[in-house]
Amino acid sequence: MKTNLILPSALEQSQMPALSELEAGLAGPAAAEVRAAALARIGALELRLKQTLDRVVPSKDFSQYSELLAACQASREVLQIVARATNPAGA
């Protein structure tokens, strides 16, 4: 049995409201500044997590810190990919 998926058209997608302030900012006229601020916050959090992991972390907490660090790295990569996709010459 074949299932047909009904997906919104590009027009409908562009009219969908942003899910977060970050998404709205990245779609706005100050996208570069919003991205830079988000990358700075992510970088600061990455640094704190790395510093914490460099110290003795209880084994019960190690995986949580490692997962948070991986999430920060993934977030940074997504923001960088979007920047290159939306502005290939300037990113």
Helices and strands as residue ranges (DSSP letters): H 10-14, H 21-27, H 31-54, H 59-86
